Structures are given as C-alpha cells and as structure tokens.
Amino acid sequence: MKIAVAGGTGTVGRLVVERAREARHDAVVLSRAAGVDLRDRAAVERALAGTEAVIDAASVGTTSAATATEFFAAASGTLLSAAASTGVGHAALLSIVGIDRNPNGYYAGKVRQEELFEDGAVPWSILRATQFHEFAGQVAAQARLGPLQLAPRARVQPVAAAEVAARLVDIAVAGPQGRAPDLAGPREERLDRMIRAWVHRDGSRRLVLPVSIPGAQMRGMREGLALPGPAATIAGPSFDEWLGSRR
C-alpha cells in the first residue's frame, strides 16, 4: 500500500514512515526537508500520485492560536484538496486529546484542522493522542534560562510516540473510521516531574524550577483538560519505563 506521510520527518512522522516501511508499505514523505512544501498544491499533488492513504502528522512550533490556525488551515487545506483531486481514498489525522475542552493557543489550530478533515471530500479518520513521552525533552529544550531549567506545571498522561505511529499506520491501512478511540499512556504524570527526570537522566545537577506558565492553554492543562476519558485506549510503556530504556 502506498501511504503519504505529511510531516514525515517530525517526532511522530518519522516513526510512522519507519513503521509503514517495516510493514512493507511504500511510504512517501511530505515535508520541506523532503522537498515538498505542504502549502504548494502542485508539489503535493505530484507527491500524492498513486497514493491510497495519507497520514497528516505535520506540526508547527508555536503557542499562538492565530499562527497555528493559519498554518493548519493552509497546510492541511492544501493536503486535503490535493488528496481529493488525485483520488486518495483515505485521509488520517493525528490530533490531541482534549482540544475541544481547551481550544486555546496551539490547540485552537488543531480544532480548526479537525474541522477541515470532517468537512472535506476525502473519507477520514482522526486519532487523538495525549502528549508524547518525548514532550518532556522538547519542553525542557525550550524552557532553559541560563543555569536554571524551568519546568511548566501540567497534568498529562503521556504515551510513547512509537505507539502513536503504530496506531496511525494501522488506521491508515484499515480504512476510514471517523473518530478513532483516543490513545493515551498508562499513567497520569506531572509534566514538571517528567522534565526533572529528563534533565537528571544523565547525572546533571541542574536546578529544575517548577513554574505555572500563564495563558489559557497551560491553565487548562494544569486543570487536567488534556487527560483522556475512560473510553481511551491505553498503551505502554510508562514514562519512567520509556526513559529508563533510553539510558
């Protein structure tokens, strides 16, 4: 099966590509790093030629609702339009648990992106996942202040990106199913504790300072709005198990 992966060089996207190829599918990478700008309709159409399914795992590094919404409207809008015109039979989207309860900041863009898939001409599936275990390292890299490591407070139930990638490939192969069951890790965690564990994993003694980041999106995460409901599918490993395997 030929599967196109938008954002195929990102945290989850590259794992989707690996998983698809391990399963002997023909995985095509759609990303600027691979020479395909998702805003370029002609380039996307060329890349989608002969494709049976497309997985949208693209992202943008911003906390701005306006910037995120503009990016997803342009990138996913172009992707879905090109998929419809080239006869792609299934468009699968990676989204985030709780965005409808906390439609602020980056999550506002994801809400708009889901709307595009639901309203589009291509049969669709949407998989919402919780934050990845890798999220701790990503936040840590962005929140270092001189000798201090800032650690934003939030309630999360993280899942391994590899588990998300595997589920996305399974969904793409199975065919359109609308909203798939949410996917989450096995245990609720505090993001600041995850960051502390990440920073100290190699013996560093850097001071880690928990902080409450202002803004509606982070306030919602502190209140638990990004946690999964009881119907979510649970997949291991836990964060500590995952981190221990990386040492």
C-alpha positions as CSV (number, residue, x, y, z in Angstrom):
1,M,0.0,0.0,0.0
2,K,1.3,3.5,-0.8
3,I,1.0,5.8,2.1
4,A,1.9,9.5,2.1
5,V,3.0,11.0,5.5
6,A,2.7,14.7,5.9
7,G,5.3,15.8,8.5
8,G,7.2,12.6,7.8
9,T,10.4,14.0,9.3
10,G,8.9,15.1,12.7
11,T,8.8,13.4,16.1
12,V,5.9,11.1,15.2
13,G,6.0,11.4,11.4
14,R,9.4,9.8,11.0
15,L,8.3,6.9,13.2
16,V,5.2,6.5,11.0
17,V,7.4,6.3,8.0
18,E,9.6,3.7,9.7
19,R,6.6,1.6,10.9
20,A,5.0,1.7,7.4
21,R,8.2,0.6,5.7
22,E,8.7,-2.2,8.2
23,A,5.3,-3.4,7.3
24,R,6.3,-3.4,3.6
25,H,4.2,-0.4,2.7
26,D,5.5,2.3,0.3
27,A,5.8,5.4,2.5
28,V,6.2,8.8,0.8
29,V,7.5,11.7,3.0
30,L,5.8,15.1,2.6
31,S,7.8,17.7,4.3
32,R,10.0,20.7,3.5
33,A,13.0,18.6,4.5
34,A,12.0,16.1,1.8
35,G,11.4,18.8,-0.8
36,V,7.6,19.1,-0.5
37,D,6.1,22.3,0.9
38,L,2.6,21.4,2.2
39,R,1.4,24.8,1.1
40,D,2.4,24.1,-2.5
41,R,-0.6,22.5,-4.2
42,A,1.2,21.4,-7.3
43,A,4.1,19.8,-5.3
44,V,1.7,18.0,-3.0
45,E,-0.3,16.7,-5.9
46,R,2.8,15.3,-7.6
47,A,3.9,13.6,-4.3
48,L,0.4,12.1,-3.9
49,A,0.3,10.4,-7.3
50,G,-0.8,6.8,-6.9
51,T,-1.2,7.2,-3.1
52,E,-4.0,5.2,-1.4
53,A,-3.9,6.9,2.0
54,V,-2.4,10.0,3.6
55,I,-1.5,10.5,7.2
56,D,-1.2,14.1,8.4
57,A,1.3,14.3,11.3
58,A,2.5,17.8,10.4
59,S,3.0,20.3,13.2
60,V,4.2,23.9,13.7
61,G,6.3,25.2,16.6
62,T,4.1,27.9,18.1
63,T,1.9,28.7,21.1
64,S,0.0,31.3,19.1
65,A,-3.6,30.4,18.3
66,A,-3.5,32.7,15.2
67,T,-0.3,31.2,13.9
68,A,-1.3,27.6,14.5
69,T,-4.7,28.2,12.9
70,E,-3.2,29.8,9.8
71,F,-0.7,27.0,9.4
72,F,-3.1,24.2,9.7
73,A,-5.7,25.9,7.5
74,A,-3.1,26.4,4.8
75,A,-1.2,23.1,5.1
76,S,-4.0,20.7,5.8
77,G,-6.3,22.6,3.5
78,T,-3.9,22.1,0.6
79,L,-3.2,18.5,1.5
80,L,-6.9,17.6,1.6
81,S,-7.6,19.4,-1.6
82,A,-4.7,17.7,-3.4
83,A,-5.8,14.3,-2.0
84,A,-9.3,14.8,-3.3
85,S,-8.1,15.8,-6.8
86,T,-5.7,12.8,-7.0
87,G,-8.1,10.2,-5.8
88,V,-6.7,9.4,-2.4
89,G,-9.2,7.2,-0.7
90,H,-8.4,7.9,3.0
91,A,-7.0,10.8,5.0
92,A,-5.9,10.1,8.6
93,L,-5.1,12.9,11.0
94,L,-3.1,12.8,14.2
95,S,-4.7,15.2,16.7
96,I,-4.6,15.8,20.5
97,V,-6.8,14.6,23.4
98,G,-8.8,17.4,25.0
99,I,-8.5,20.1,22.4
100,D,-12.3,20.7,22.3
101,R,-12.2,21.2,26.1
102,N,-9.2,23.6,25.8
103,P,-9.4,25.3,22.4
104,N,-6.7,27.8,23.1
105,G,-3.2,28.5,21.8
106,Y,-1.8,25.8,19.6
107,Y,-4.9,23.7,20.3
108,A,-7.0,26.2,18.5
109,G,-5.2,25.4,15.3
110,K,-5.8,21.7,15.9
111,V,-9.5,22.3,16.4
112,R,-9.6,24.0,13.0
113,Q,-7.6,21.2,11.4
114,E,-10.1,18.6,12.7
115,E,-12.9,20.6,11.2
116,L,-11.2,20.6,7.8
117,F,-10.9,16.8,7.8
118,E,-14.5,16.3,9.0
119,D,-15.9,18.7,6.3
120,G,-13.6,17.6,3.5
121,A,-14.3,15.4,0.5
122,V,-11.9,12.6,1.4
123,P,-13.1,9.9,3.7
124,W,-11.3,10.4,7.0
125,S,-10.1,9.1,10.3
126,I,-8.9,11.2,13.3
127,L,-6.8,9.7,16.1
128,R,-6.4,11.9,19.2
129,A,-3.4,11.1,21.3
130,T,-2.1,12.5,24.6
131,Q,1.2,14.2,24.8
132,F,4.2,12.0,23.9
133,H,6.9,10.9,26.4
134,E,9.2,12.9,24.1
135,F,7.3,16.1,25.1
136,A,9.4,16.4,28.3
137,G,12.6,16.8,26.4
138,Q,11.0,19.2,23.9
139,V,9.7,21.5,26.6
140,A,13.0,21.3,28.5
141,A,14.9,22.4,25.5
142,Q,12.6,25.5,25.1
143,A,12.5,26.4,28.8
144,R,16.1,26.7,29.9
145,L,17.1,30.0,31.4
146,G,20.8,30.3,32.0
147,P,21.7,27.8,34.7
148,L,18.0,27.2,35.5
149,Q,15.7,24.7,34.0
150,L,12.2,25.9,34.1
151,A,9.6,23.1,34.3
152,P,6.0,24.1,33.4
153,R,3.3,22.5,35.6
154,A,0.6,20.4,33.8
155,R,-1.3,17.2,34.3
156,V,-0.6,14.8,31.4
157,Q,-0.9,11.1,30.7
158,P,1.8,10.7,28.1
159,V,2.2,7.9,25.5
160,A,5.2,6.8,23.6
161,A,5.4,8.3,20.1
162,A,6.2,4.9,18.7
163,E,2.8,3.6,19.9
164,V,1.1,6.5,18.3
165,A,2.9,5.9,15.0
166,A,2.0,2.2,15.0
167,R,-1.7,3.1,15.6
168,L,-1.7,5.6,12.8
169,V,-0.4,3.1,10.3
170,D,-3.0,0.5,11.4
171,I,-5.7,3.1,10.9
172,A,-4.5,4.1,7.5
173,V,-4.5,0.5,6.3
174,A,-7.8,-0.3,7.9
175,G,-9.7,2.5,6.1
176,P,-11.8,5.4,7.1
177,Q,-13.4,5.2,10.5
178,G,-14.2,8.7,11.6
179,R,-13.1,9.4,15.2
180,A,-10.9,6.5,16.4
181,P,-10.7,5.8,20.1
182,D,-8.3,8.2,21.9
183,L,-4.9,6.9,22.7
184,A,-3.1,7.5,26.0
185,G,-0.3,6.2,28.1
186,P,-0.8,4.0,31.2
187,R,-0.3,6.6,34.0
188,E,-1.0,10.3,34.8
189,E,2.1,12.3,35.3
190,R,3.1,15.8,36.3
191,L,4.9,17.5,33.4
192,D,7.4,19.2,35.8
193,R,8.4,15.9,37.3
194,M,8.9,14.4,33.8
195,I,11.1,17.4,32.9
196,R,13.1,16.9,36.1
197,A,13.6,13.2,35.3
198,W,14.6,14.1,31.8
199,V,17.2,16.7,32.8
200,H,18.7,14.5,35.5
201,R,18.8,11.3,33.5
202,D,22.4,11.7,32.6
203,G,23.6,12.8,36.1
204,S,23.1,16.5,35.6
205,R,22.6,18.5,38.8
206,R,21.0,21.5,37.1
207,L,18.3,23.2,39.2
208,V,14.8,22.5,38.0
209,L,12.3,25.1,38.9
210,P,8.5,24.2,38.5
211,V,6.6,27.2,37.1
212,S,3.0,27.9,36.2
213,I,3.0,29.3,32.7
214,P,0.4,32.0,32.0
215,G,-2.2,31.6,29.3
216,A,-5.5,29.7,28.8
217,Q,-3.9,26.7,27.2
218,M,-1.4,25.9,30.0
219,R,-4.0,26.8,32.6
220,G,-6.3,24.2,31.1
221,M,-3.5,21.6,31.1
222,R,-2.9,22.3,34.8
223,E,-6.6,21.7,35.4
224,G,-6.4,18.3,33.6
225,L,-8.2,19.2,30.4
226,A,-5.6,17.3,28.4
227,L,-6.3,14.0,30.2
228,P,-8.1,11.1,28.5
229,G,-11.5,9.9,29.3
230,P,-12.4,6.4,30.4
231,A,-13.0,5.1,26.9
232,A,-9.4,5.8,25.7
233,T,-7.2,3.0,24.6
234,I,-4.2,2.6,27.0
235,A,-0.8,1.7,25.6
236,G,2.6,1.3,27.5
237,P,5.3,1.8,28.3
238,S,5.0,4.3,31.2
239,F,7.2,7.4,31.0
240,D,9.7,6.0,33.6
241,E,10.0,2.7,31.7
242,W,10.5,4.6,28.4
243,L,13.1,6.9,29.9
244,G,14.9,4.0,31.5
245,S,15.2,2.3,28.1
246,R,16.9,5.3,26.6
247,R,19.8,5.4,29.1
